[in-house]
Amino acid sequence: DISYIFDSSIAVSGKPEESIKAADNYTFFYYRGPVLMAARQGSLKAHFITHSGFGHEAPVTHNPPLVFNVEVDPQERLPVTGKQYESFIANVTQAAAEHA
């Protein structure tokens, strides 16, 4: 998981607080091959497409995307809803469109 690599690099940098604040201004993109599957900004992660393991099941497109707070729910089982969802989804959807 990219967040583990990122957190590890922050720990080695010697300035974790500054690095974490700077990281909140970035969008991390998650790909499976050439397909954008998810994007994360701060503690929130949006899943545009999910795929169960590496089996033969077809990927599932989510419109609107599923959103999880990965700091509160690292197993991504409780989707975020309400105002937190509304404000985040506009930002992350725009970032994904600009990234494409």
C-alpha positions as CSV (number, residue, x, y, z in Angstrom):
1,D,0.0,0.0,0.0
2,I,1.4,3.4,-1.0
3,S,0.3,5.0,2.3
4,Y,2.7,2.6,4.1
5,I,5.6,3.6,1.9
6,F,4.7,7.2,2.3
7,D,4.4,7.0,6.0
8,S,7.8,5.2,6.2
9,S,9.5,7.8,4.1
10,I,8.1,10.5,6.4
11,A,9.4,8.7,9.5
12,V,12.9,8.6,8.0
13,S,12.8,12.3,6.9
14,G,13.1,13.5,10.5
15,K,10.2,16.0,10.1
16,P,7.0,14.0,10.1
17,E,4.7,16.8,11.2
18,E,5.7,19.1,8.3
19,S,5.6,16.2,5.8
20,I,2.1,15.1,6.8
21,K,0.7,18.6,6.5
22,A,2.3,19.0,3.1
23,A,0.9,15.6,2.1
24,D,-2.7,16.6,2.8
25,N,-2.4,19.0,-0.2
26,Y,-1.7,16.1,-2.6
27,T,-3.8,13.5,-4.4
28,F,-2.4,10.0,-4.5
29,F,-3.7,7.9,-7.4
30,Y,-4.1,4.1,-7.3
31,Y,-3.9,2.1,-10.5
32,R,-4.3,-1.5,-11.5
33,G,-2.4,-1.7,-14.7
34,P,-3.4,1.4,-16.8
35,V,-6.8,1.8,-15.0
36,L,-7.3,4.4,-12.3
37,M,-9.0,2.6,-9.5
38,A,-9.0,5.1,-6.6
39,A,-7.6,8.4,-5.4
40,R,-6.7,9.6,-1.9
41,Q,-6.5,13.1,-0.5
42,G,-5.6,13.3,3.2
43,S,-7.4,10.7,5.1
44,L,-10.2,10.2,2.5
45,K,-9.9,7.7,-0.3
46,A,-12.4,7.4,-3.2
47,H,-12.9,4.2,-5.1
48,F,-14.0,4.7,-8.7
49,I,-13.6,1.0,-9.6
50,T,-13.2,-2.0,-7.3
51,H,-12.1,-5.5,-8.2
52,S,-12.2,-8.5,-6.0
53,G,-8.7,-10.0,-5.8
54,F,-7.2,-11.4,-9.0
55,G,-10.0,-13.8,-9.9
56,H,-12.2,-13.8,-13.0
57,E,-14.9,-11.5,-11.5
58,A,-15.5,-8.3,-13.5
59,P,-14.5,-5.0,-12.0
60,V,-17.3,-2.9,-10.6
61,T,-17.5,0.8,-11.5
62,H,-18.9,3.1,-8.7
63,N,-20.7,6.2,-9.8
64,P,-20.8,8.0,-7.4
65,P,-17.5,6.7,-6.0
66,L,-17.2,4.9,-2.7
67,V,-15.4,7.0,-0.1
68,F,-13.7,5.8,3.0
69,N,-11.7,7.5,5.8
70,V,-8.7,5.3,5.8
71,E,-7.4,6.7,9.1
72,V,-10.6,5.9,11.0
73,D,-11.5,2.8,8.9
74,P,-8.3,1.3,7.5
75,Q,-10.1,-1.8,6.3
76,E,-12.4,0.4,4.2
77,R,-15.7,-1.2,5.4
78,L,-17.7,1.9,6.4
79,P,-18.3,4.3,3.6
80,V,-18.3,8.1,4.3
81,T,-21.5,9.9,3.7
82,G,-23.1,13.4,4.2
83,K,-21.3,16.7,4.1
84,Q,-17.8,15.2,4.4
85,Y,-18.5,13.1,1.3
86,E,-20.0,16.0,-0.6
87,S,-17.1,18.4,-0.2
88,F,-14.4,15.7,-0.8
89,I,-16.0,14.1,-3.8
90,A,-16.0,17.3,-5.8
91,N,-12.3,17.9,-5.1
92,V,-11.1,14.3,-5.8
93,T,-13.2,13.9,-8.9
94,Q,-11.8,17.1,-10.4
95,A,-8.2,16.0,-9.4
96,A,-8.8,12.6,-11.2
97,A,-10.2,14.3,-14.3
98,E,-7.2,16.6,-14.5
99,H,-4.8,13.7,-13.9
100,A,-6.2,11.6,-16.7
